[in-house]
Amino acid sequence: MKYIAGILATLFAAVMIHGQLSSPPDDVPAFHAAPPSKTAALPPVMTQAQLAQAGFTAPAQKESYKAAAKDSALIYQMPCYCHCDRTHGHTSLHSCFEGTHGASCSTCMAEALYTYQQSKKGWSAKMIRDGIIRNDFKFLDLQNPQPVM
């Protein structure tokens, strides 16, 4: 009887963990399908000075904020797979860099750097967004980020 109870407990735990770690493929976090209108000003991305004042000085932190600031309209069109749209009310990846959230989240940093790198290759917002949805950003090395120029 203990053996069967042990197996059932293990199966139950496996099902619960699988349910928490997997998300449906159509479960794309919030993003904007188009750039912001010319008349709507986006909230600013934190500056390097503000970031340093808040104690965020690691290379990946600095470079990801530079990337977000370089093309805010493009970052605005990307989803954020840390699902901060659910927990913080963010409306896109841009929201992460308006405050310190992006500096403390490896997902946000990797997505911003991925977006910047792909845009430099001439990729469209949709192509970059599709890459983020495929989780291509997870292959970036945040220990040695490429400099944002």
Contacts in CASP RR format, 6 or more apart in sequence:
PFRMAT RR
TARGET T0000
AUTHOR 0000-0000-0000
METHOD contacts of the structure
MODEL  1
MKYIAGILATLFAAVMIHGQLSSPPDDVPAFHAAPPSKTAALPPVMTQAQ
LAQAGFTAPAQKESYKAAAKDSALIYQMPCYCHCDRTHGHTSLHSCFEGT
HGASCSTCMAEALYTYQQSKKGWSAKMIRDGIIRNDFKFLDLQNPQPVM
28 79 0 8 1.000
28 133 0 8 1.000
29 79 0 8 1.000
29 80 0 8 1.000
29 81 0 8 1.000
29 83 0 8 1.000
29 84 0 8 1.000
29 85 0 8 1.000
29 86 0 8 1.000
30 79 0 8 1.000
30 80 0 8 1.000
30 85 0 8 1.000
30 89 0 8 1.000
30 90 0 8 1.000
30 91 0 8 1.000
30 92 0 8 1.000
31 77 0 8 1.000
31 78 0 8 1.000
31 79 0 8 1.000
31 80 0 8 1.000
31 91 0 8 1.000
31 92 0 8 1.000
31 93 0 8 1.000
31 129 0 8 1.000
32 76 0 8 1.000
32 77 0 8 1.000
32 91 0 8 1.000
32 92 0 8 1.000
33 77 0 8 1.000
34 77 0 8 1.000
35 73 0 8 1.000
35 74 0 8 1.000
35 76 0 8 1.000
35 77 0 8 1.000
35 125 0 8 1.000
36 42 0 8 1.000
36 73 0 8 1.000
36 76 0 8 1.000
42 72 0 8 1.000
42 73 0 8 1.000
42 76 0 8 1.000
42 94 0 8 1.000
43 94 0 8 1.000
43 98 0 8 1.000
44 98 0 8 1.000
45 65 0 8 1.000
45 68 0 8 1.000
45 69 0 8 1.000
45 72 0 8 1.000
45 75 0 8 1.000
45 94 0 8 1.000
45 97 0 8 1.000
45 98 0 8 1.000
46 54 0 8 1.000
46 65 0 8 1.000
46 97 0 8 1.000
46 98 0 8 1.000
46 99 0 8 1.000
46 100 0 8 1.000
46 103 0 8 1.000
47 65 0 8 1.000
47 69 0 8 1.000
48 62 0 8 1.000
48 65 0 8 1.000
48 66 0 8 1.000
51 57 0 8 1.000
51 61 0 8 1.000
51 62 0 8 1.000
51 65 0 8 1.000
51 100 0 8 1.000
51 103 0 8 1.000
54 100 0 8 1.000
54 103 0 8 1.000
56 62 0 8 1.000
56 100 0 8 1.000
56 103 0 8 1.000
56 104 0 8 1.000
59 144 0 8 1.000
59 145 0 8 1.000
60 106 0 8 1.000
60 109 0 8 1.000
60 113 0 8 1.000
60 142 0 8 1.000
60 143 0 8 1.000
60 145 0 8 1.000
61 102 0 8 1.000
61 103 0 8 1.000
61 109 0 8 1.000
63 109 0 8 1.000
63 113 0 8 1.000
63 145 0 8 1.000
63 146 0 8 1.000
63 147 0 8 1.000
63 148 0 8 1.000
64 97 0 8 1.000
64 102 0 8 1.000
64 103 0 8 1.000
64 108 0 8 1.000
64 109 0 8 1.000
64 110 0 8 1.000
64 112 0 8 1.000
64 113 0 8 1.000
64 145 0 8 1.000
65 97 0 8 1.000
65 102 0 8 1.000
65 103 0 8 1.000
65 112 0 8 1.000
66 148 0 8 1.000
67 75 0 8 1.000
67 112 0 8 1.000
67 113 0 8 1.000
67 115 0 8 1.000
67 116 0 8 1.000
67 148 0 8 1.000
68 75 0 8 1.000
68 93 0 8 1.000
68 94 0 8 1.000
68 96 0 8 1.000
68 97 0 8 1.000
68 112 0 8 1.000
69 97 0 8 1.000
70 116 0 8 1.000
70 148 0 8 1.000
71 115 0 8 1.000
71 116 0 8 1.000
71 119 0 8 1.000
72 94 0 8 1.000
74 115 0 8 1.000
74 119 0 8 1.000
74 125 0 8 1.000
74 128 0 8 1.000
75 92 0 8 1.000
75 93 0 8 1.000
75 94 0 8 1.000
75 97 0 8 1.000
75 112 0 8 1.000
75 115 0 8 1.000
76 92 0 8 1.000
76 93 0 8 1.000
76 94 0 8 1.000
77 92 0 8 1.000
77 125 0 8 1.000
77 129 0 8 1.000
78 92 0 8 1.000
78 93 0 8 1.000
78 94 0 8 1.000
78 111 0 8 1.000
78 115 0 8 1.000
78 125 0 8 1.000
78 128 0 8 1.000
78 129 0 8 1.000
78 132 0 8 1.000
79 85 0 8 1.000
79 92 0 8 1.000
79 93 0 8 1.000
79 129 0 8 1.000
79 132 0 8 1.000
79 133 0 8 1.000
80 90 0 8 1.000
80 92 0 8 1.000
80 93 0 8 1.000
80 95 0 8 1.000
80 96 0 8 1.000
80 107 0 8 1.000
80 108 0 8 1.000
80 111 0 8 1.000
81 107 0 8 1.000
81 111 0 8 1.000
81 132 0 8 1.000
81 135 0 8 1.000
81 137 0 8 1.000
82 96 0 8 1.000
82 105 0 8 1.000
82 107 0 8 1.000
82 108 0 8 1.000
84 90 0 8 1.000
84 95 0 8 1.000
84 96 0 8 1.000
84 101 0 8 1.000
84 105 0 8 1.000
84 108 0 8 1.000
85 91 0 8 1.000
88 95 0 8 1.000
88 101 0 8 1.000
89 95 0 8 1.000
90 96 0 8 1.000
90 101 0 8 1.000
93 108 0 8 1.000
93 111 0 8 1.000
93 112 0 8 1.000
93 115 0 8 1.000
95 101 0 8 1.000
96 102 0 8 1.000
96 105 0 8 1.000
96 108 0 8 1.000
96 112 0 8 1.000
97 108 0 8 1.000
97 112 0 8 1.000
101 108 0 8 1.000
102 108 0 8 1.000
102 109 0 8 1.000
102 112 0 8 1.000
103 109 0 8 1.000
106 142 0 8 1.000
107 137 0 8 1.000
109 142 0 8 1.000
109 145 0 8 1.000
110 137 0 8 1.000
110 138 0 8 1.000
110 140 0 8 1.000
110 142 0 8 1.000
111 132 0 8 1.000
111 137 0 8 1.000
113 137 0 8 1.000
113 140 0 8 1.000
113 142 0 8 1.000
113 145 0 8 1.000
113 146 0 8 1.000
113 148 0 8 1.000
114 128 0 8 1.000
114 131 0 8 1.000
114 132 0 8 1.000
114 136 0 8 1.000
114 137 0 8 1.000
114 140 0 8 1.000
115 128 0 8 1.000
115 132 0 8 1.000
116 148 0 8 1.000
117 140 0 8 1.000
117 146 0 8 1.000
118 127 0 8 1.000
118 128 0 8 1.000
118 131 0 8 1.000
119 128 0 8 1.000
131 137 0 8 1.000
END
